[in-house]
Amino acid sequence: MTHTITCRQTLAVTSHRVLASDLNEHETVYGGRLLSLLDGTASISASRCARTQCVTGLVEDVDFIAPFTLQDSLCIETYVTGIGQRSLEVFAKVIGEHLNTGERFLGATAFLTFVTLEKVDLPTLLPETPEEKALCQDFSTRKATRKQKRQAKKALFKQLTLETPW
């Protein structure tokens, strides 16, 4: 029996203060650090939807829009924007705040795909806000593009060697 879940019910929000240990040589947040935070938050959204163990299958369309610096905080919002048979697409946006002024800015966005480790009856997704509706409406197109890319990558992977160059 299929049930319905809203995007809002899958929402996960985390806030982080930028620390010196998060910074790269340009005095901005290291991209790998931000990706780690995104993956952790997005995994909560996937789990809230699937209610079973999920693993990260793909991180794509990562757009670093504006840098985060030492006097900033970043707030990561994630929610499910598409559901397949065993996969879930999660949208992530990172909103920055200059803590000295209160000015907010869009720092990054991404789409992540999570896969359930076991076959479960995934719900039907119901978007409610204009943002959710716009993102969910384009899910089929993104899914078809992913499938095409996956086929092309299979051919590429066959060309890669595993010989040790060192």
BELNOR-V678498 format. One record per pair of residues at least 4 apart in sequence whose ideal C-beta (glycine too) atoms are under 8 Angstrom apart, sorted by the first residue. I is the first residue (numbers start at 0). J is the second residue. D is the distance in whole Angstrom. If there is no record, write none. Layout:
((I;J;D) (I;J;D))
This chain:
((0;120;7) (1;120;6) (1;121;8) (1;122;6) (1;123;6) (2;120;8) (2;122;5) (2;123;7) (3;122;6) (3;123;5) (3;124;8) (3;125;5) (4;8;5) (4;9;6) (4;48;6) (4;79;8) (4;122;4) (4;123;7) (4;124;6) (4;125;7) (5;9;8) (5;124;8) (5;125;5) (5;126;7) (5;127;6) (6;10;7) (6;78;5) (6;79;6) (6;80;7) (6;124;7) (6;125;7) (6;126;5) (6;127;7) (6;128;8) (6;131;4) (6;135;7) (7;78;7) (7;127;6) (7;128;8) (7;131;8) (8;47;7) (8;48;8) (9;44;5) (9;45;8) (9;47;5) (9;48;5) (9;77;8) (9;78;5) (9;79;4) (9;89;8) (10;44;7) (10;47;8) (10;76;7) (10;77;7) (10;78;5) (11;40;5) (11;41;7) (11;43;4) (11;44;5) (11;47;7) (11;75;8) (11;76;8) (11;77;5) (11;78;7) (12;40;8) (12;74;7) (12;75;7) (12;76;5) (12;77;8) (13;36;7) (13;39;7) (13;40;5) (13;74;7) (13;75;5) (14;72;6) (14;73;7) (14;74;5) (14;75;8) (15;36;6) (15;72;7) (15;73;5) (15;74;8) (15;75;8) (16;72;5) (16;98;8) (17;21;5) (17;22;7) (17;28;6) (17;67;5) (17;68;7) (17;69;6) (17;70;7) (17;71;5) (17;72;7) (17;73;7) (18;22;8) (18;69;8) (19;69;7) (21;28;5) (21;29;6) (21;32;5) (21;67;8) (22;26;5) (22;27;6) (22;28;6) (22;29;7) (22;68;8) (22;69;7) (23;27;6) (23;28;7) (23;29;4) (23;30;8) (25;66;8) (26;68;6) (26;69;7) (27;66;4) (27;67;6) (27;68;6) (28;32;6) (28;33;5) (28;66;7) (28;67;4) (28;68;8) (28;73;7) (29;33;7) (30;34;6) (30;63;6) (31;35;6) (32;36;7) (33;37;6) (33;63;8) (33;67;8) (33;73;8) (33;93;7) (33;107;6) (34;38;6) (34;58;7) (34;61;7) (35;39;7) (36;40;6) (36;73;8) (36;75;6) (37;41;6) (37;58;7) (37;61;8) (37;75;6) (37;77;8) (37;91;5) (37;93;7) (37;107;8) (37;109;6) (37;111;7) (38;42;6) (38;55;6) (38;58;7) (38;111;7) (39;43;7) (40;44;7) (40;75;4) (40;76;8) (40;77;5) (40;91;7) (41;45;6) (41;55;8) (41;77;4) (41;89;4) (41;91;5) (41;111;5) (41;113;7) (42;46;6) (42;53;7) (42;55;7) (42;113;7) (43;47;6) (43;77;7) (44;48;7) (44;77;4) (44;78;5) (44;79;6) (44;87;8) (44;89;5) (45;49;6) (45;53;4) (45;79;7) (45;87;5) (45;89;6) (45;111;8) (45;113;4) (46;50;7) (46;51;8) (46;52;8) (46;53;6) (47;79;8) (48;79;5) (48;82;7) (48;87;6) (48;121;7) (48;122;7) (48;124;8) (49;53;5) (49;87;6) (49;113;8) (49;115;5) (49;119;6) (49;121;6) (50;119;7) (51;115;5) (51;116;7) (51;117;6) (51;119;5) (52;115;7) (52;116;5) (52;117;7) (53;87;7) (53;113;4) (53;114;6) (53;115;5) (53;116;7) (54;113;7) (54;114;6) (54;116;6) (55;111;6) (55;112;8) (55;113;6) (56;86;7) (56;112;5) (56;113;6) (56;114;4) (57;111;7) (57;112;4) (57;145;7) (58;109;6) (58;110;8) (58;111;5) (58;112;8) (59;109;7) (59;110;6) (59;111;8) (59;112;8) (59;145;7) (60;108;7) (60;109;6) (60;110;5) (61;107;7) (61;108;8) (61;109;4) (62;107;6) (62;108;5) (62;109;7) (63;106;7) (63;107;5) (64;105;5) (64;106;6) (64;107;6) (64;108;7) (65;95;6) (65;104;5) (65;105;7) (65;106;5) (65;107;8) (66;106;7) (67;71;5) (67;73;5) (67;95;5) (67;106;6) (70;97;6) (70;98;5) (70;99;5) (71;95;5) (71;96;6) (71;97;6) (71;98;6) (72;95;7) (72;96;5) (72;98;6) (73;93;5) (73;94;7) (73;95;5) (73;96;8) (73;106;6) (74;93;7) (74;94;5) (74;95;8) (74;96;7) (75;91;6) (75;92;8) (75;93;5) (76;91;7) (76;92;5) (76;93;8) (76;94;7) (77;89;5) (77;90;7) (77;91;5) (77;92;8) (77;111;8) (78;89;7) (78;90;6) (78;131;7) (79;87;5) (79;88;7) (79;89;6) (79;90;8) (79;124;6) (80;88;5) (80;89;7) (80;90;4) (80;110;7) (80;124;8) (80;126;8) (80;131;7) (80;134;4) (80;135;5) (80;138;6) (81;87;7) (81;88;4) (81;124;7) (81;135;6) (81;138;3) (81;139;8) (81;141;7) (81;142;6) (82;86;8) (82;87;6) (82;88;8) (82;121;5) (82;122;7) (82;123;7) (82;124;5) (83;87;7) (83;88;8) (83;121;8) (83;142;7) (84;118;8) (84;121;7) (85;114;6) (85;115;5) (85;118;6) (85;119;8) (85;121;8) (86;112;6) (86;113;7) (86;114;5) (86;115;8) (87;112;7) (87;113;5) (87;114;8) (87;115;8) (87;121;7) (88;110;6) (88;111;7) (88;112;6) (88;138;6) (88;141;7) (88;142;7) (89;110;7) (89;111;5) (89;112;8) (89;113;6) (90;108;7) (90;109;8) (90;110;6) (90;134;5) (91;107;8) (91;108;7) (91;109;5) (91;110;7) (91;111;6) (92;105;7) (92;107;7) (92;108;5) (93;105;8) (93;106;4) (93;107;4) (93;108;7) (94;103;6) (94;104;7) (94;105;6) (94;106;7) (95;103;7) (95;104;5) (95;105;8) (95;106;4) (96;101;7) (96;102;7) (96;103;5) (96;104;8) (97;101;7) (97;102;5) (97;104;8) (110;141;7) (112;145;7) (115;119;6) (115;121;7) (124;135;6) (126;131;4) (126;132;5) (126;134;7) (126;135;4) (126;136;8) (127;131;6) (127;132;8) (128;132;7) (129;133;6) (130;134;6) (131;135;6) (132;136;6) (133;137;7) (134;138;7) (137;141;6) (138;142;6) (139;143;6) (140;144;6) (141;145;6) (142;146;7) (143;147;7) (144;148;6) (145;149;6) (146;150;7) (147;151;7) (148;152;6) (149;153;7) (150;154;7) (151;155;7) (152;156;6) (153;157;7) (154;158;7) (155;159;7))
